[in-house]
Amino acid sequence: MSFGTRVFTMLHGEQVGTDEFGNRYYIDRRTKGKKRERRWVLYKGTPEASKVPPEWHAWLHSNAAQPPKLGPADRKAWQKPYLPNLSGTEHAYMPPGHTLMGSQRPKTGGDYEPWTPA
């Protein structure tokens, strides 16, 4: 976060909560309770929008009037835990045969015929 964002947050921000990733969520004291509140997030570590869990995303975009309650989110039994976008990291999914995995692509079956120009 930039120096200006820190100063603005210190002067006008009121912290309303944090999520499981350590991101802190703020509301502008000057617009609190008005029709159009100003809300923002200060990311822990690299600023990446996919680090914002769905319940906080809804609050940031004024789809939820109240911030999510503190603690782990109420998830249904069928829901997977939330993960931010891992593309470009060492934890990104790479299918078998990916060139960065250092392996060869599996041989194709007998149903493949390469195209050759006539």
C-alpha positions as CSV (number, residue, x, y, z in Angstrom):
1,M,0.0,0.0,0.0
2,S,1.2,3.5,-0.7
3,F,2.0,6.2,1.8
4,G,-1.1,8.2,0.7
5,T,-3.4,5.2,1.4
6,R,-1.9,4.8,4.9
7,V,-2.3,8.5,5.7
8,F,-5.9,8.5,4.3
9,T,-6.7,5.4,6.4
10,M,-5.3,6.9,9.6
11,L,-7.2,10.2,9.1
12,H,-10.6,9.0,7.8
13,G,-10.7,5.2,8.2
14,E,-12.5,3.1,10.8
15,Q,-11.5,-0.6,10.9
16,V,-14.6,-2.9,10.8
17,G,-12.8,-6.2,10.6
18,T,-10.2,-8.6,9.3
19,D,-10.5,-11.8,7.3
20,E,-8.6,-15.2,7.7
21,F,-5.9,-13.9,5.3
22,G,-5.0,-10.9,7.5
23,N,-6.6,-8.3,5.2
24,R,-8.1,-5.3,7.0
25,Y,-11.4,-3.7,6.0
26,Y,-12.3,-0.1,6.6
27,I,-15.1,2.4,6.3
28,D,-14.9,6.1,5.9
29,R,-16.0,7.8,9.1
30,R,-17.3,10.8,7.1
31,T,-19.7,8.6,5.0
32,K,-20.6,6.0,7.7
33,G,-24.4,5.4,7.8
34,K,-25.1,7.4,4.7
35,K,-26.6,6.1,1.5
36,R,-23.2,5.6,-0.2
37,E,-20.6,4.6,2.2
38,R,-16.9,4.5,1.2
39,R,-15.4,1.1,1.9
40,W,-11.9,-0.3,1.2
41,V,-9.4,-3.1,2.0
42,L,-5.8,-3.0,3.0
43,Y,-4.2,-6.3,1.8
44,K,-1.7,-8.2,3.9
45,G,1.2,-8.8,1.6
46,T,0.8,-8.5,-2.1
47,P,-2.3,-6.6,-3.2
48,E,-4.4,-9.2,-5.0
49,A,-8.1,-8.8,-5.4
50,S,-8.7,-12.6,-5.4
51,K,-7.5,-12.6,-1.7
52,V,-10.9,-11.1,-0.7
53,P,-13.3,-13.9,0.5
54,P,-16.8,-13.8,-1.0
55,E,-18.5,-12.6,2.2
56,W,-16.1,-9.6,2.4
57,H,-16.4,-8.9,-1.3
58,A,-20.2,-8.6,-0.9
59,W,-19.7,-6.1,1.9
60,L,-17.1,-4.1,0.0
61,H,-19.5,-3.7,-3.0
62,S,-22.5,-2.8,-0.7
63,N,-24.3,-6.0,-1.4
64,A,-24.3,-6.6,2.4
65,A,-25.2,-3.9,4.8
66,Q,-23.2,-5.3,7.8
67,P,-19.7,-6.6,7.7
68,P,-19.4,-10.4,8.2
69,K,-19.1,-11.5,11.7
70,L,-15.7,-12.1,13.1
71,G,-14.3,-15.6,13.0
72,P,-14.5,-18.2,10.3
73,A,-17.3,-17.9,7.8
74,D,-20.3,-20.1,8.0
75,R,-19.8,-22.5,5.2
76,K,-22.1,-25.3,4.0
77,A,-20.8,-28.8,4.2
78,W,-20.5,-29.0,0.4
79,Q,-18.5,-25.8,0.1
80,K,-14.7,-26.0,-0.3
81,P,-12.6,-23.6,1.7
82,Y,-11.9,-20.3,-0.1
83,L,-8.5,-20.0,-1.9
84,P,-7.2,-17.0,-3.7
85,N,-6.1,-17.3,-7.3
86,L,-2.9,-19.3,-7.4
87,S,-2.0,-18.7,-11.0
88,G,1.6,-17.6,-11.4
89,T,2.6,-19.0,-8.1
90,E,4.5,-22.2,-7.2
91,H,1.1,-23.7,-6.0
92,A,-0.6,-23.2,-9.4
93,Y,-2.2,-26.2,-11.0
94,M,-0.2,-27.8,-13.8
95,P,-1.7,-30.8,-15.6
96,P,0.3,-33.9,-16.3
97,G,2.7,-33.3,-19.2
98,H,3.1,-29.5,-18.6
99,T,6.4,-28.2,-19.9
100,L,7.2,-26.5,-16.6
101,M,6.8,-29.9,-14.8
102,G,9.6,-31.3,-16.9
103,S,7.6,-34.3,-18.2
104,Q,6.5,-35.4,-21.7
105,R,3.0,-35.2,-22.9
106,P,1.3,-38.6,-22.9
107,K,1.3,-40.3,-26.3
108,T,-2.0,-40.0,-28.2
109,G,-4.1,-43.1,-28.9
110,G,-4.7,-44.6,-32.3
111,D,-7.7,-42.3,-33.0
112,Y,-5.5,-39.2,-33.8
113,E,-4.6,-38.3,-37.3
114,P,-2.4,-35.2,-37.9
115,W,-3.6,-32.8,-40.5
116,T,-1.5,-32.5,-43.6
117,P,-2.0,-30.0,-46.3
118,A,-3.2,-31.3,-49.7
